[in-house]
Amino acid sequence: MFETLSAPAPDKIFRLTGQFAADPRPDKVDLLVGIYKTAEGRTPVMGAVKQAEARILETQETKSYVSFEGDRAFIGAMRDLILGDAVPSARVAGVAAVGGTSALRQVLELVRTLRPAARVWVSDPSWPIHAAMVDHIGLARGTYRYLDRAANALDRAGMLADLSGVAPGDVIVLHGCCHNPTGADLDLGDWAEVAALCNRTGAIPLVDMAYQGFGDGLDEDAAGVRLLAREVPTVFVAASCSKTFGLYRDRAGVALIVTSEGAVAAAQGQLTAMNRNNFSFPPDHGARVVQTILTDAGLRALWEEELNSMRETMVQNRRALAEALRVETGSDRFGFLAAHRGMFSLIGASTKEVDILREKHGVYLVGDGRMNVAGLRASVIPKVARALAEVLA
Ligand SMILES: Cc1ncc(COP(=O)(O)O)c(C=O)c1O
């Protein structure tokens, strides 16, 4: 069966991560994969997670199946974290999934089942899995402009012009906050425009929420999705707990559908059946950790403190690098780094320049010039700034 096939190309980022590990230079800098790192370059288990796990270890009496939809308390806690009181909980269906990636997959498969002719619109650029997944499951895909590359800021007019071509039932993939890879987000006025566009055209927004709390704060980062939930009749949400709870390998996430109260049972049934058909039961450990943290005042306060500290580190890294680059280049060309939010920014480097940064300076970026600002630390910022200024001169 496989004799005539060749293996698909290995994931670019993970190939470069292997190359980084094998690089003997002591001052190499890893700005590749979207993982939060401390100043010491570690990704430790969060304190709130450790404590929740200790509690679970102490009190859990069975590892028996939970349910096809996952733990209701986890789904409810995530719904409240994301949607706040934007809509009554009776209007929200939800299932636990295998991290944020599978939450997206469950929603997109549902779209394929119910609306096979729908086109799914993905920003250019976006997290590469968005386009790859839409193509993989065989839905039609549209692309909308997102980044004004000259200004390194949101291309509002381009985005709205391209999205004006959506058809009823099409799906628009939006990053809830901390857009990956650009770091350029919609402001509330933009979210309102997107809501109006969905209402005018009958398109359905699918909000990918992978970084809530990494941008400006838990509520601030959810303001866009909450606005959509209030104003658009049907909204899909795919959320990940990987980054903000540091639960990368435990695979916790939720797929939510905001709909009318009368339709919520049908939406819930469809999502639950999708889980059953794809993996029966979603993983429980990470979900239980998240639910334990979100529903306990002490653990939640500790988690928020840790989350705030991660956010502040990223904001500080952004400011420090922008400032170092201002000094190196004598210009504000990289000022956008301080204005962007979240883990990533695109620094506008060509593939060749990315290769030179890696080979000559030991500064590792993804091929399209995406930088993980969480991989920076005070001690390497001057070196990174010098390398960027020299190579991108
Ligand atoms: C934009 C975006 N969405 C979703 C995810 C999914 O994360 P996970 O499947 O690890 O929860 C990521 C992870 O990098 C992401 O960047």
The ligand as a Tripos MOL2 file, in Angstrom:
@<TRIPOS>MOLECULE
LIG
   16    16     1     0     0
SMALL
NO_CHARGES

@<TRIPOS>ATOM
      1 C1         -3.5630   29.9900   16.5440 C.3       1 LIG1
      2 C2         -3.4920   28.6500   17.1900 C.ar      1 LIG1
      3 N1         -4.6060   27.9340   17.3110 N.ar      1 LIG1
      4 C3         -4.6090   26.7310   17.8940 C.ar      1 LIG1
      5 C4         -3.4670   26.1820   18.4000 C.ar      1 LIG1
      6 C5         -3.6290   24.8070   18.9850 C.3       1 LIG1
      7 O1         -2.9390   24.4500   20.0750 O.3       1 LIG1
      8 P1         -3.0810   23.0270   20.7350 P.3       1 LIG1
      9 O2         -3.6790   22.0730   19.7610 O.co2     1 LIG1
     10 O3         -1.6970   22.6440   21.1050 O.co2     1 LIG1
     11 O4         -3.9820   23.2030   21.9090 O.co2     1 LIG1
     12 C6         -2.2540   26.8960   18.2880 C.ar      1 LIG1
     13 C7         -0.9910   26.3250   18.7470 C.2       1 LIG1
     14 O5          0.0800   26.7030   18.3860 O.2       1 LIG1
     15 C8         -2.2820   28.1620   17.6820 C.ar      1 LIG1
     16 O6         -1.1710   28.9060   17.5570 O.3       1 LIG1
@<TRIPOS>BOND
     1     1     2 1
     2     2     3 ar
     3     2    15 ar
     4     3     4 ar
     5     4     5 ar
     6     5     6 1
     7     5    12 ar
     8     6     7 1
     9     7     8 1
    10     8     9 2
    11     8    10 1
    12     8    11 1
    13    12    13 1
    14    12    15 ar
    15    13    14 2
    16    15    16 1
@<TRIPOS>SUBSTRUCTURE
     1 LIG1         1 GROUP 0 **** ****
